Amino acid sequence: MSSSVTFNTHIRLGMALSAISVLLLTACGGGGGYGSGGSTGGSQCGAYACSSSSSSSSSSSSSVGSSQTITLALQPQQVVPAVNSTATATGSVIVDSTSGVVTGSITLSGITATSATINDGFAGNNGALVLTLTQSVTNTSVWNASGTLSAGQLIDLAAGKLYVMVSSTAFPNGELRAQILPTNVSVVWSSFTGAQEVPVVTSTTTGVVAVTVDSIASKAAINVNISNSTATGVQLLTGSASKNGAMLAALVADNAMAGHWSNESVTLSATDLANYRSSKWYVNVFTAAHATGEVRAQIAQVPPTLTQLQATIFTPLCSGCHTGSNNNQSPAGLPGVQNFTTAITTNANLVNINSLEVPSLKRIAPMDPDSSYLIQKVEGTAAVGVRMPEGGQLLQTQIDQLRAWVTAGAPNN
């Protein structure tokens, strides 16, 4: 299937790369912090955690110049159709957005692979071969990537459409898989049940949906794989769990693969993206027996832990200025008086602590991101001071991660 993204290759991928580079170079500055000091104490866009109903995708990325390094965690659950395997694999690929050169490797565990490839297809769908990895002579568990992506393949990479697949004798069509996701793309997997319908339905239909969202292009790709081949329709809708809502997009049945429905070119408004980030999307499967919906899958965001946020945001982007040392800046020693150097000190300086700049607001008000001063500062909506980090700004995916953590109660985890 061809890519739904029509942006120029270097503009699309370059935006994803340069946004991170700006953050790394200009992450912090003086003045206008999030609020002031207190005392102690705590799932991607990569995968944070998995549950039976919903999980995020398994890759993360960073970039320097025109090169982007994307880490991978391959899982049998991402194979289409999913397989029952205990094998695992991790690794990374490095992509140069100017030349298209791809390098990298993956290391396998619990599997004797017959092949490893990079293919072109959104999560939940299979696609054509792009590159073949080669097995290391000195370590047969390692497979190395080396090749060059075409202009079209670079566009697909920027949209989150490329993936790594490992096959074996037991599973010749794939035993392990992971999408190669740049920072602007997130994937959420969710399972279908009749219990999620409103009202509840008793059904034997099973299946999963993979939702890919590109925050730069404001596009979504939806792929559904269900056991019921007699479904009469599948739709993406807007609505919180336990509530019914309006249709956002209709999916089309795949004549070549029973039970597969997709729409890989859903255009999103700012409101649609906000609803996605707030877990207010769901997919409904309709049948003749249940015209209002037989099984449903809520597209729920899996929040990262504070430990993960510390590693990806607070330590690299905030702790250089928010060191815990009063540097006699105004007001009250900001930004140094705040300590974001460890997860323990970050929690102690943020959660349920009054802001110095706007004392009526908590820096982090658990379960209330809109009233949390830190969220206002990173989104640029605060009434006082400059947007943080000063001189740059967080990627939308990073803001989404902070919001998801706060919405989950800002746990000390």
N, C-alpha and C positions, 0 to 999 in steps of 0.2 A: 504494500500500500504506500502511496506517495505521501511525502510529508505535508502536513497542513500549514506549515510555516513558510511564509513567502518573503521574509526579511533578507536583506543582503547578508551573506555569510559573515564577513568580517565585522559588520555592525552588530549583528545578533550575538555572536560569540564574544566579540570584543567588549561589548557592554558588560557581559557577565564577568569577564576577566578583569577589566579595568576597574569595575566597582570594588572588587576585593582589593586590588592593588592600592587604590586610594585609601581604603580603610587601614591597610597595613602601614602606609606611610604617614597618614595624618589622623591617627585614631584618637589622640587626646590633645587637649590644650588647656590653658589656665582659665579660671573663672567659670561662673555659670554651671556649677556641678548639679548633682541630682538632689541635694539636700545635705544634711550634715550627719556627723558621727553618732554612733550609738555604741553598743557593746556586742557581746558574742552570740554565737551559735547556730541550715538547711532545711517527644521518645522522642530534620531532616530531610534544611531540608535535607540527610542521612537517616538511618534507622535508629530510633531510640529504644523502642521496646516492641514486642509483639503480643497480641492477645488473640483469643479465638474469634473475635469479631472484627478487629481492625488493627492494622499495623502500618508504619511508615516504611519507606523504601530503604535499601541498604547501601548507600554510598554517600560520601561527603567529598568536598573539593576545596582546594586552595589554589591561588595563582600568583605568578610573578611574571611581569611583562606579558608576552603573548602566549606563555605556556601555562597550562592548568593541570594540576595533579588531582586526580579523582580516585579516592580510595573505594574499595569494593569489598562486600561481604556476600558471597554467593550462597543461595539457599535453594533447597529443592522445592519449596512452596512457590517460588516465582516461575518455575517451569510451567509451560502450557501444553497439555494439562499438568497439574501438579503431580509429583511423584512421592512415594513413600521411601525416604532415604535418610540415613543419619550422616551422610557425607557433608563436609563443609569446605570452604575455600575462602581465602582472603588475598588481597593484592591491591595493585593500583595501576592506573594508566596515566601517562603524561601526554597531553595533546598540545601541539603548537597551532594556534588558530590562524597564523599567517601561512605557514608551509603545509599544514595538514598532517605533519609527521606525528605518528603515534608510536610510543614505546611503553614498556611496562612489563609486569609479570604477575602471575597468580600462583599461590602455593596451595596444594590440595591436601586434604586429610580424609581418610576413610573411603577413598575411591581410587580405582585403577582406571584412569581416563583413556579413552580411545581417540578423543579429539577435543580441542578447545578452540572456540571461534569468537569473533565479534560479528554480530548480526544487526540488522536494521529493522526494528519493530518496537512499538510502544509496549509498556508493561501490560500483560494480559493478552498479547497477540504475538504471533511468530512472524519472522521476517527473513529477508534474503541475507546470504553470506556477504560480509564485508572484508574481513581479514581472517586468516588462519594463524593461530599461535603455534609455536614450535616447542617440543618438549626438550628440557635441558638434558644435556649428555651427562652431566655430573650429578644431577639430582632429579630423578624421574617424577618427583612430586611438583616440580616447578615447570611452568609453561610460560614462554616469553612472547611478548607482542612486539612486532616491528612492521611498520608499513606506513602508507600515506592515504589519508582520507581525501575523497573528491570534494569539490565545492558543495555539492548536494548533501554529501554525508556529513560535512561540517555543520550545515544547517540542521540536519536531523539530530546531530549530537547536541546542539544548542537547545533543541526542543525536548531533549531527554529520550530520544527515540532509539539510541544504540544500546546494545546489551552484550554481555559476555555469557557464553554458554559452554558448559562442559558436558560431554557425553561419555557413556561407558557401554560395555557389552550388555549389561543388564538393562540400561536405559539408553538405547541408541538415538532417541529423539531428544535427549537432554536429561541430565540428572541434577545439575546445579546451574543457577542463573542469577545475574544481577544486572540491573539497568546501570548505565554509565550516566550519572546525573551531574550536570553543572549546578552551580549554586542557585541559579534562578529557577530550577525545576524541583518539584516535590512530587512524590507518589504516595498514595494511601491505598492500601488493600483492605477490603471489608468482606465479610461473609454474609450470605443471605439466610434469613430465617423467617418463618411465618409469625414468630412471636414478636417481631418488630413491626408488623402491620398494625394499622389503626382502623378498625378493631383487629385484635389478634386472630390469626388464621392458623389452622392445623394443616401442615403440608409436609410432604416428603421431599419436596424439591430442595436441592442443595446447590451451592455454587459460590463464586467469588466475583468481585468487581475490582478492577485496578483503575484508579483515577490519577491521571498525570496532569499537573497544572504548571504552566509556564508563566511566571509572574511578570516577565518582561514583555512577552508577546500578548499577554492576557488571553491565552488559549488553554483549552482543556482537551484531553483525549480520554475517552471512557471505553473500557473493554470489559465485557461481561461474559463469563463462562458458567453455564448452569446445566444441571442434569436434565431439566425438563425441555424436551425438543418440541413441545406443543405450545409453547408460550405464544401469545397473540400480540404482545408488545412489551417493550422495555423503555423506561423513561428515566432521565435525570431530573430530579425535582428539588425545590428549595423548601426546607422545613426542618425544625428541630426534632430530636427524638420524641416519639409519642405524639407528634403533630403531623397533620397532612398539609401539603402546600401546593404551589403552582409549578407546572412543568417548566424546566429550564431548557431541556433538549430531548429529542427523541432519538433512540438508537435504531440501527438497521440490522436485520438478521443476516448472518453470513451463510450464503448458500453452500459454501465449500466445507464448512465445519459446523455440525449440529450443535446447538446450544450456545454458539458464539454470537453476541450482538455487540455492535460498536458504533461510536461516533467520535472520530479523531480530529474533528475540526469545530469545536464548540467555542464561539467567541464570547468572552466574559466582560461584563461591565465592572466598574469599581465596586458596586454593591454586590455583584456575584462573587468577586474575590473576597470581600469582607465576610460574606456568608460562609464561604468555604473555610476561611480561617477560623470561623466560630463554630465549626462542625454542624452547619445548617444546610448540608446537602444530603440527599439520599437517592438511592436507585430503587425503582419498583419494577417488579416483573408481573405482568398481567396474563391471565389465562381465561379460557371460556368459563371455567368453573368459578373463577374469582375475578370478576371484571374490574374491581376496584383495587386489586393487588393481591397476589398469592404469597410472595416472599419479598422482603425488603432488606436493604443494607444501608445503614447509616454511615456516612463518610466522616468518621470521627477522627479528629487530630489527636495523635499520641504525644503528650507533652514531654519535652526533655527533662532530665533531672538537673538539679542545681549544679551537680558535679560536671555534667556535660556543658552547661552554659558557662561555667567557670573556665573550662578548657577552650571553648570556642569563641567566647565573647569577652568575659570579664578580665581574664588574664592577658590575652594578646591585645585587646583594644581599650581597656579601661585602667588596668593596674599601673600603667606607666605614670599616670598623673594622680590617681586615687590611691595613694600609698599609705595612708594612715598617719602622715606627718603634717602637723599644722604649719603651713608655709606662709602664714601671716597675710594671705590674700583675703579679699572681702567678697562675700560675707563670711565671717567666722572661719577663716582658714580654708575655704573651698578653693580648689578641689581636693587638696592634699589631706585634709582632716578625715575624709572618708577612706576606708580601707577595703579595696576590692582585690586584694592580692591572693586570697584563698577562699574556698567555698564557705568556710566557717566565718571569716570576717565579712565576706560579702553579705551573707545572711544577716549577721548581726548589725550591719550598717544600713540595711534596706528594709527588711520585713517589719512592718508595723512601727517604723520609726518616722517621726514627723520631719518633713522637709524644713530646712532653715529658710529657704527662699520663699516658700508658700507654706507656712506652718499649719494651715488648715487641711493640708493633704499629707497622707502617708507617702513615703517614697515608694513602698510597695504595700498596697492594700490587698491582701489575699482575696481571690475570687472577684476582684473588681479592677480590671486593667485600665478602664477608662478614667478611674479616679486615682490611679497610681502615678505619682509625679515622675518616676523614672520612665514610664511608658510615654508620658507627655513630652519629656525631654528628648527621647530618641525619635519620637514621631514629629517633633517640631511644633507641637501645639501648646507648649507651656507658656503661661502668661509672662514669665520672668526669664531673662537670660537667653543664651543662644542654644541652638540645637546641639545635642550631644551625639557622638563625640565631636568636639569642636574642630572645624576644618574639614570634616568629612561626615558621613552618615552611615548607619547600619544598612545592610541589604534588607529588603522587605522580608526575606525568609528568616533573617535573624530577629527582626522585630516580631514576626509571627511566633517564633520559638519563645521569646520572652513573654508574649501575651498568653501563649498556651500554658506556660509554667505558672503565671500569675492566676489565670482562670482556674487551674487545678488546685489553687490554694497556696501557691508558692511554698511547696514542701521543702524541708531541709534534707534533701536526698542526694 
